[in-house]
Amino acid sequence: MLSVPHRMGLTSIAAAALLASVLAFPARAAVIGVGASADGKTLRSHVGDRIVVTLKANASTGYAWVPAAAGAPVLRLDSARYLPASSTGVVGAPGRYVARFTVRAAGRARIVLVYVRHTRPKTPPAARFSLTIVATKR
C-alpha cells in the first residue's frame, strides 16, 4: 500500500504525476504548410516539426518541380510528388506539387525548388521557390 505523508494529499500527488507526464513527453510537433507566397521568406520552426510545401504545377507541360536543395542535414525530404487535379476531369488540368520535410536538427537550412523541363539542351527553370528554415530545439 502507498504511504502518503500527512501534508501531501492526493491532489498534490496527482499534480506531481501530471507535471512528470508533461515533462516526459515533448511538446507536440507542428505541421507547417506553406505555398508560393512563402517564396524568399524565412520560417522559424522547431526540431520535430513537419513542413509541407505546396506549389501549383502542370505535368502535361513537361515541367516538374525538382529539389535543388533540400536543407540536409537540418531537414529531411520525406516525400515529393505531383498530385493531379481530382475534381476537373479535364486532361491537362493543372494540379499541385507537394513536398514534405521533417526538421531533424537545430540550425539553418534552405529549401530550393526549381520548375524545370527535362530537355536537351537544358532550358532554364520556368520558376524557382526558396525558403530559409531556422530551426531550434523546443
N, C-alpha and C positions, 0 to 999 in steps of 0.2 A: 504494500500500500504506500502511496505517495504521502510523504510527510510535508505539510505546508507550515512554514513559520507563522506565528500568530499575526505579525504585522503585514504579511504578504497574503492578500486574499486571492480568490480565483480570478478576479478581474485583472489583477496585476500579472498573474501567470499567463492569462490569455493575451494581454497586451505584449508581454515579452515574447510569446510564441509568434504573434503576428509580426513583430519587429524582426525576429530572426528569419521568418519566411520571406519578408521583403528584402532583407539584406542577402539572403542566399540566392535569389533569382534576380538577374539584372533586369533593368527596365526593358520593356518590350521594344523590339526593333521597329522602326518606321518604314513604310513603303512610300517613297517619294516619287511622284510622277511628274515628268517634265515633257514639254513639247518644243516646237520651233521657237517659241517666244523666249526660251532659256538660252538661245544661242549667244555665245560670248560672255555669259554670266558666270558668277561664282556661286556655288551651292555649298552650304555648311551641313555636315551630316555627322553621324556617329558610327563607330565600328558596329557592324551587325545590320545596319540599315540596308535596305534594297532600293536601288534607283532604277526606275523604268523610263526609258526614253522612247517616245512615240512620235514618228515623223510621217508626213504624207509621202506616198510612193506609188509608182505605177509600173508593175513588172512588164506590162505589154510594150513599154517604150524601149526596153533593153537596158534601162538604167536600174541600178540597185544600190542601196546604202551598204557601204563596206567600212568596217572599223579600221581607221588608220592608226589610232592609238586607243588602247582600252584601259589605260590607267594602272597597269600592273606595276608594282606589287600591292599597291593600296586597294585597288579594285580587282574584282574577278568578273569577267564576262561570263554570265551563266547561260544566256541564250540570245540569239538574234535571228529574227525571221520576218518574212513578209506575210501579211495577212490580207487576202483579197477582200474586197467589199462583199459582204454577205447578203445584203438586202436588195441590191440593184438588179441582179440577174443579167446585167449588161456586160458583154465581153469587152474587155479593155477598160473597164471602170477602175478608177484609182482605189487603192487600198491604203495600207499603212505598214510601216516597218516598226517593229517593237524589239528593243534591246534591253535586256535585264542584267543589272550588275549588282554585286554584293560588295559592301565596304568591308574589307578584310583586315585593315590595319590603319592606325592613325598616320596622317601625313597629307601630302598634297598630290593630287593626280589630275590628269587631263583626259577627257574623252574627246576623240575627234572622229567624226563620221563623214565620209565623202560619198556623194551620189555620182557614181561613175557608170560608164558604159564600157563593157569589155570588148574593145575593137582593136584592130591593128591598122594603122598605127594608133597608139593610145590617144584618147581625146581627154582634154582637161575635165575635171569634175564639173558637173552642172550645178552642184550646190555643196555646201560644206556646213557642218554643225560642230561646234566645240563647246565644251562645258568643263569648267575647273571645279574640282571637288576638294574641299578642305575638311578632312575627317579627324575627329577627336574621339578619345575614349569617353565612355559615359561616366 
